[in-house]
Amino acid sequence: MSLGLIRLAADVEEADQFHLARLLILLRNVATGATKSIQGITKLAKLDFLLRYPAALIRVLDAQNRAKDAATIPEEERNTIEGRMIRFRYGPWDPRYRRWIALLVSRGLASTYHAGNTVHVKLTESGEALADELAAKEEFTDLGTRAKLVNKAVGPFGAKRLMLFIYQVIPELEGQRWGEKIEL
């Protein structure tokens, strides 16, 4: 692999626009029901973890006996450089979600509200329209397909149930030190 390709992948990882587009597509597919919101930043991070890392999503789908769904994830997506994970403070979940949510809200694409101690994240009409536009683009087709799979597999789970299920299916996530690469 060339150094240029590695730098390009690092640049994409640091570009907020890519993460915002992914979160728009995820929110559009998972934030359903009466509130059309995701209940909690931690739940959003866990759902996004499955969207970002196809190898983890495949493990979840396999654990649910959804081999047919897992087979829809193209082989070339399963172990991409973007799909390599690093252990963060509270699991493999990326610590930048508050920033990304603030950017979505500041651009009028999402709104947040509190219910008890839980922050709910919800797309605005503009956010829904942009998410639909993005999902229709060829370069986001696979991401949109995976977002639907995430919703189908674990969308209705609460944050704690989702966390426990992920740790059950991917036990190597527990017990690792910060900064370690997670191998799936």
C-alpha positions in Angstrom: 0.0 0.0 0.0 1.4 3.4 -0.9 2.0 6.2 1.6 -0.2 8.5 -0.6 -3.2 6.1 -0.1 -2.6 6.0 3.6 -2.5 9.8 3.8 -5.7 10.0 1.7 -7.5 7.6 4.1 -6.3 9.6 7.1 -7.6 12.8 5.4 -11.0 11.2 4.9 -11.1 10.1 8.5 -10.4 13.7 9.7 -13.0 15.3 7.3 -16.1 16.2 9.2 -18.2 16.2 6.0 -17.8 12.5 5.4 -18.8 11.7 9.0 -21.8 14.1 8.8 -23.0 12.5 5.6 -22.7 9.1 7.2 -24.6 10.2 10.3 -27.4 11.8 8.1 -27.9 8.5 6.3 -27.8 6.6 9.6 -30.3 8.9 11.3 -32.6 8.7 8.3 -32.7 5.0 8.4 -32.7 4.3 12.2 -34.5 7.3 13.7 -38.0 6.0 13.3 -41.2 5.7 15.3 -43.3 8.4 16.8 -40.3 10.6 17.8 -38.1 9.9 14.8 -35.1 10.3 17.0 -32.2 8.3 18.3 -32.4 8.2 22.1 -28.9 8.9 23.4 -25.6 9.9 22.0 -24.1 6.6 23.2 -26.7 4.6 21.2 -26.0 6.7 18.1 -22.3 6.0 18.5 -22.9 2.2 18.8 -25.2 2.2 15.8 -22.6 4.2 13.8 -19.9 1.8 15.0 -21.8 -1.0 13.2 -22.3 1.2 10.1 -18.6 2.2 9.9 -17.2 -1.2 10.5 -18.8 -3.8 8.1 -16.8 -6.7 9.7 -18.6 -5.9 13.1 -22.0 -5.6 11.4 -21.4 -9.0 9.7 -20.7 -10.6 13.1 -24.0 -9.1 14.5 -25.9 -10.3 11.5 -24.4 -13.8 11.8 -25.2 -13.9 15.5 -28.9 -13.2 14.5 -28.8 -15.9 11.8 -29.1 -13.3 9.1 -26.5 -14.8 6.7 -28.6 -13.6 3.7 -28.3 -10.0 5.0 -24.6 -10.4 5.7 -24.0 -11.7 2.2 -25.3 -8.4 0.8 -22.2 -6.6 2.1 -19.6 -6.7 -0.7 -16.4 -8.5 0.0 -14.3 -5.4 -0.8 -16.0 -3.4 2.0 -15.3 -6.0 4.7 -11.7 -5.2 5.5 -11.0 -1.7 4.1 -8.5 0.6 5.7 -11.4 2.7 7.0 -12.8 -0.5 8.6 -9.8 -0.8 11.0 -10.8 0.1 14.5 -9.0 1.6 17.4 -10.0 1.2 21.1 -11.3 4.5 22.5 -12.1 5.4 26.1 -15.6 3.9 26.4 -15.2 1.2 23.8 -14.6 1.4 20.1 -17.0 4.3 19.9 -15.5 7.4 18.5 -15.3 10.4 20.9 -16.3 13.0 18.3 -20.1 12.5 18.3 -20.9 15.7 20.3 -19.0 17.7 17.8 -20.7 16.1 14.8 -24.1 16.5 16.3 -23.4 20.2 17.0 -22.3 20.6 13.4 -25.5 19.0 12.1 -27.6 21.2 14.4 -25.7 24.4 13.5 -26.4 23.7 9.8 -30.1 23.1 10.4 -29.9 19.4 9.5 -30.7 18.0 13.0 -32.2 19.1 16.3 -31.7 17.8 19.8 -33.8 17.7 22.9 -33.6 16.2 26.4 -36.0 13.7 27.8 -34.9 13.1 31.3 -31.1 12.6 31.2 -31.2 11.4 27.6 -30.3 13.6 24.6 -32.4 12.7 21.6 -31.1 13.5 18.1 -33.6 14.0 15.3 -33.2 15.1 11.7 -35.0 18.2 10.5 -36.9 18.3 7.2 -33.8 19.7 5.5 -31.7 16.9 7.1 -34.1 14.2 5.9 -34.0 15.7 2.4 -30.2 15.9 2.3 -30.0 12.3 3.7 -32.3 11.1 0.9 -30.2 13.0 -1.7 -27.0 11.5 -0.4 -28.4 7.9 -0.2 -29.4 8.2 -3.8 -25.8 9.0 -4.9 -23.8 6.0 -6.2 -20.9 6.7 -3.8 -23.2 6.3 -0.8 -25.3 3.3 -2.0 -23.4 0.8 0.0 -23.6 3.0 3.1 -27.3 3.4 2.7 -27.7 -0.4 2.3 -25.7 -1.0 5.5 -27.7 1.6 7.4 -30.8 -0.3 6.6 -29.2 -3.5 7.8 -28.2 -1.8 11.0 -31.7 -0.7 11.6 -33.1 -4.1 10.8 -30.7 -5.9 13.1 -30.5 -3.6 16.1 -32.4 -0.4 15.5 -35.1 -1.2 18.1 -32.5 -2.1 20.8 -32.0 0.3 23.7 -28.5 1.6 24.3 -27.7 -0.8 27.1 -29.1 -3.9 25.3 -27.2 -2.9 22.2 -23.9 -2.5 24.1 -24.3 -5.9 25.8 -25.2 -7.5 22.5 -22.2 -6.1 20.8 -19.9 -7.2 23.6 -21.4 -10.6 23.5 -21.0 -11.0 19.7 -17.6 -9.2 19.6 -16.0 -10.1 23.0 -12.5 -9.0 21.9 -13.7 -5.4 22.3 -13.6 -5.7 26.1 -10.3 -5.7 27.9 -8.3 -3.9 25.3 -6.2 -0.8 26.1 -6.8 2.6 24.6 -5.2 3.1 21.2 -5.0 -0.6 20.5 -6.1 -1.8 17.0 -9.1 -4.1 17.1 -8.8 -7.1 14.9 -12.1 -8.7 13.7 
